[in-house]
Amino acid sequence: MRDRPAFNVEVGADRDGAVATVTVTGDIDLASVGRLERARERALSPNPGLLVVDLRRVRFIDSSGLKFLIETDRLAR
């Protein structure tokens, strides 16, 4: 059995706050989606012009993660 990568989520922004980035590492599932939702709130609170969700380091995403992405799209518009 392979070890799961540690879940991590980071929120960043460019210098002028126009672009917010949520970078995710590890598996997105029911156990981790709450942390993602809190990170999304932090990223959207300054009302950036663009929100980027970086999933390059995600190996697995379940239905709760897909729901998170759909809600994030709706909230960011």
Residue pairs with C-beta under 8 A, 6 or more apart in sequence:
4 26
4 27
5 25
5 26
5 27
5 57
5 59
6 25
6 26
7 24
7 25
7 26
7 27
7 28
7 31
7 32
7 35
8 24
8 25
8 26
9 22
9 23
9 24
9 25
9 32
9 35
9 36
9 39
10 22
10 23
10 39
11 20
11 21
11 22
11 23
11 39
11 42
11 43
12 20
12 21
12 23
13 19
13 20
13 21
13 43
13 46
13 48
17 46
17 48
18 48
18 49
18 50
19 48
19 49
19 50
19 51
19 52
20 43
20 44
20 46
20 48
20 50
20 51
20 52
21 43
21 51
21 52
21 53
21 54
22 36
22 39
22 40
22 43
22 51
22 52
22 53
22 54
23 54
23 57
24 36
24 53
24 54
24 55
24 57
24 58
25 57
25 58
26 32
26 57
26 58
26 59
27 58
27 59
27 60
27 61
28 36
28 55
28 58
28 60
28 61
28 62
28 64
28 65
28 68
29 60
29 61
29 62
29 64
29 65
30 62
30 64
32 65
33 64
33 65
33 67
33 68
36 65
36 68
37 68
40 68
40 72
40 75
43 51
44 51
44 75
44 76
51 72
51 76
53 69
53 72
55 61
61 69
